[in-house]
Amino acid sequence: MPGVAAADFWTPESGGSSNADAIDNLYKFVLAIGAVIFFGVEGALFYSLWKFKARKGAVAAQIRGNTRLEIAWTVGAAVIVVVLAVATFAALPSIRNPETSAKDGLDLATSGVAQGVLVASGPTKKLPPDGKSLNIKVNGQQYLWRYTYPDGDDNTLNNPFSYEEMVVPTETTVTLDIEAQDVAHSWWIPKLGGKFDAIPGYTNYTWFKVPQKMEGTTFTGQCAELCGRNHANMTARVRAVSPTDFEAFIAQRRKDTKAADEAAAKQRKEVEAPAADQPAADETSGPTATPLP
Amino acid sequence: MATTETPAPTTPRAAQAALPQIVAHTVERPGTGWTSWLTTTDHKKIGIMYLVLTFVFFILGGVEALLIRLQLAQANNTLLTPQTYNELFTLHGTTMVFLFVVPVWAGFGNYFVPLMIGARDMAFPKLNAMSFWMLLMGGIVFYASIFYSPPECGWTCYSPLSSSEYLPTAGVDAWIFLIHLTGISSLIGAINFYATIANMRAPGMGWGRLPLFVWAVLTYAVLLILALPVIAGAVTLLLTDRNFGTHFYDASSGGSPLLWQHLFWFFGHPEVYIMILPGFGVVSEILPVFARKPIFGYKAIAAATVVIAFLGLLVWAHHMFATPSPTIVLVFFMMSSFLIAVPTGVKIFNWIATLWRGTIEYKTPLLFCAGFLGTFLIGGITGVFLAVFPVDWQLTDTYFVVAHLHYVLVGGSVFTIFAALYYWFPKMTGRMMSEGLGRASFWTMLVGFHTTFFVQHAIGLDGMPRRIYEYDDVGNLELYNLISTFGSFILAAGIGLTIINVYRSLKRGATAGPDPWKGNTLEWYTQSPPPANNFDSVPRIRSVEPMKDIRRQVARQAMSAEPMVPVASATTAPEQGLQPS
C-alpha cells in the first residue's frame, strides 16, 4: 500500500485532493488551539501539584470560590468554542463544495464517457460551479467495492465497471454516489478526504480532484464501518491516470466486457445446441448478454 | 434479611427507657454465611456485591482487551480468526460499558449515597436487591453466549449487520437480553437513587449542601431514566426484526438502518456522561479532602454537572457525522458538542483552583485524581477535534476514536473508579490499603495507559480503521501497534497490583478507624465498616462539609469544655428525611 506510506504522527493523511488538504489544514488549526489549551491547563495542574504539596507549617487557604474568576474562564472557554466554529465555517466550502475540473483534465463536455450525465445539485449532493463532474457510483458489498463509471446515458446496467480498484483521470472533479447493497460500509481513501458511510437505502456523496503531479499514484484505503468478519479485507484503491489513459481504460473495459459477453453467448449456444429444436434459442439475448451501445 | 427492613423494635424500647439516643447497632442477630448475601437488602452489602461483580467483569473485559492487543501486536497476525476477533471486541466493549463502568457507579452509589446523606438505607431496599440480581442475570445471559456463539457486531450492534440475515446465530439475541436486563437493573436503581436523594437527606441538608458525589449520582440517575427507555425500545425493535418478521431497520422493506443509529446514540451519548459524571463527583469529593481546602466553586460544579447532563442529551448525532445527513444536522450537532466543552472546562478549572494554595497530601486517591485530571484533559481536547465534523470525517471509525474514547473512559472513568476504591476502601472494610502498592499501581497504570493509547491517535491518523483483525505494515503501523500492545500489558500489571493490594489489605491492612482521611462528608461520621443501621445519630447539617464542622466543634469543645450541641436521633433518620428539609 504505497499510498499510505508517508506516515504522519500528528496530522491526518492528505495530498491527493484539495478537500483532503483543507481538512488537514482545519485539523492543524484545531490542533494548535488544542496544544495551547493542553500546555496551559497541564502547566497549571502540574504547577499546583508541585507548588502546594503539603509542607510543615503550611496552611491551606480556605477559598470557596471566586465568582469573577469563574465567569471569566466560562467566557474564555466559550470564546474558544466560537473561534473554532468560525474557523470550521470558513473552511467548510473548500471541503464540501467540489471544484471545477481543470483544463487539462478529462473534457467532460465532449468525452464519450461523461457526456450528458448531469446530476442536479441538491442539499446533500454538490456539483462543481460549472455543473460538470465525472460521476462514479460506488457500491459497497461484503467484502468489496464496485465502481460504476458513467457512459453518457441513463441506463446504468451496461456501464463500464470495476471492482476494488477505481481508475480516475487527474485534474478532473470526480463526484461519488456512495451506496451499499447489504450491510453498512464506509468509503474512505485517507489521502482523498474524509469518510462517507454507505448505508442501504441511502446515497451518500463526496468528491475529489487528483492533481496532475499525482498521476500514476495509487491511493489506498479500506472500509471503515464494521461490515462483518472480513471487514479488514475490504480494501479499496484509487489509481490516478492521465485523461487519455482514463479514456483508454474505459475503452478497454468495454471491449473486455463485450468480449466476455460474446464468449458467454457462444458458450451458451454450444451448450444449448443439442436441444436446438427447442424454442430456448432466444435466450441468447438474456440477462448475461447485455447489449452495449 | 429483616435486618434492613424495620428498625421499629428499637424505638419503642428506647422510648420506654426514655433515652435521648439509641445505642444499639443491630436489632436482630446479623446474618452470616452466604445466605446473608443472597437474601440481603442492606445497601452496603448490595454495594459490595455490585463492586465485586463489576470488578469480575472488569477483569474479563480486560483479558478480552489483552487478546485483542496480542492479535494486533503484529501485522497480518494469525493468532485469532476474524470471527473470534469480532466476538472479542464485541464482548470487550459491551462488558466494559454495561457490566463494568455503569454498574460500578451503582455499586459505589449504593454504598455511599445513603451514608453521605445520613440515611439508614436506600428508599426501596428490596428494589435495590432486585437491581443487583438483574445485573447478574444480564451478565450471565450475555456471557452464556460464549458457549454457543457470541455476537460479532460490536457494542454498537449496527443494523443491518445485526439482522438475522447477516448474524443468524443467537449471540445478538443474548446481547439484546443483556441490554434489557441490565437496563431494568439500572432503571430501577436510578429511580431508587432519585427517591433516596430527594427524600432521605439528613436534617439541614438542603440541595446546596448535598455532597457533589451525590449531585453526580442524582444526575446519573436522571440520565439513566431518560436514556434507558430509548435503548430498550430500540433493541425490542431489533428483537422483533430478528425473530418476528418486522422490518424496522430493513431498508429494502421501508425500514431504516439510520433509525437504529439515531436511537442507539440517543441513548449512547448520555451513556457516556452516565459513565463519567459520577467520576467527576468522586474527584470533587477527594480533591478538597487531600488539599485540605474547600471545593472551589461548589455551585458552579453542581450546576456544570446538570448542564453537562442536559447538553449530553443533545449531541448524539456527532457519532454519525459520516452518515448521509443534511448539513444543518451536522452543524447543529457540532455546535452542541462544542457547547458541552464549556461546562466540562469549567469543572477542570475549578478542580485545579481547588488544589491552588492548598496543602496537598499525596495519598493514592489523590494521585488517581491528579492522573485523571491530566489524562481526561487530553480526551476532552481530542473530543473537540471529533466535534468539528469535517475533521471527524477523517477521524471517525479509526484508532483515533479508539484512543479518544479510552482517554475519557479509562483515563476518565477508570482512574476515578480506582480513586474511589482507594478512598472508600477503609470505610467499606475498616482497613487501610497499602500506600506503597497503591502508588506503584497508580504509576504503572498511568505509564501503561499512555503507552497503550497515546500512539493510537497516530495509528488512526495513518489510516487504520477500528475493528479490523489484521492490517498491512504500512509506514510505522506495526511499530505503533506493538508499542500499544506493550503498554496494554503494563496497564494490566498496574491493575493487577491494585487487585493484590485489595486482597492483602482485606486481611492485613492497618485498622482504619472511622475517619482516616479527615473527610468532609457524613460517611466518615460512622464506624468503618458501618453497622447495619449506619448511624446512631445524625448531626444537623450546616454546610457542605459537615465533618469539618464536627471536628471544629470538637476542638472548640475541648478548648472551652462547652456541652455539645444535641444531635438528632439516628434510627428515625428515614422518617426525618421525609419531612421537607
Interface residues (C-beta under 8 A of the other chain):
Chain A: M1 V4 A5 A6 A7 D8 F9 W10 T11 P12 E13 A20 A22 I23 L26 Y27 V30 L31 G34 I37 F38 V41 E42 A44 L45 F46 S48 L49 F52 K53 A54 R55 A58 V59 A60 A61 Q62 I63 R64 G65 N66 L69 E70 W73 T74 A77 A78 V81 L84 A85 T88 A91 L92 I95 R96 P123 T124 Q142 D182 V183 A184 S186 W188 P190 G193 G194 K195 F196 D197 I199 P200 G201 Y202 T203 N204 Y205 T220 G221 Q222 C223 A224 E225 L226 C227 G228 R229 N230 H231 A232 N233
Chain B: P82 Q83 N86 E152 C153 G154 Y158 S159 P160 L161 Y166 A251 S252 G255 S256 P257 L258 A291 R292 K293 P294 I295 F296 G297 Y298 K299 A300 A322 T323 P324 S325 P326 T327 M334 M335 F338 L339 A341 V342 G345 V346 I348 F349 N350 I352 A353 L355 W356 R357 G358 T359 I360 E361 Y362 A370 L373 G374 L377 I378 I381 T382 V384 F385 V388 F389 P390 V391 D392 W393 Q394 L395 T396 D397 T398 A458 L461 D462 G463 P465 R466 R467 I468 Y469 E470 Y471 D472 V474 G475 N476 L477
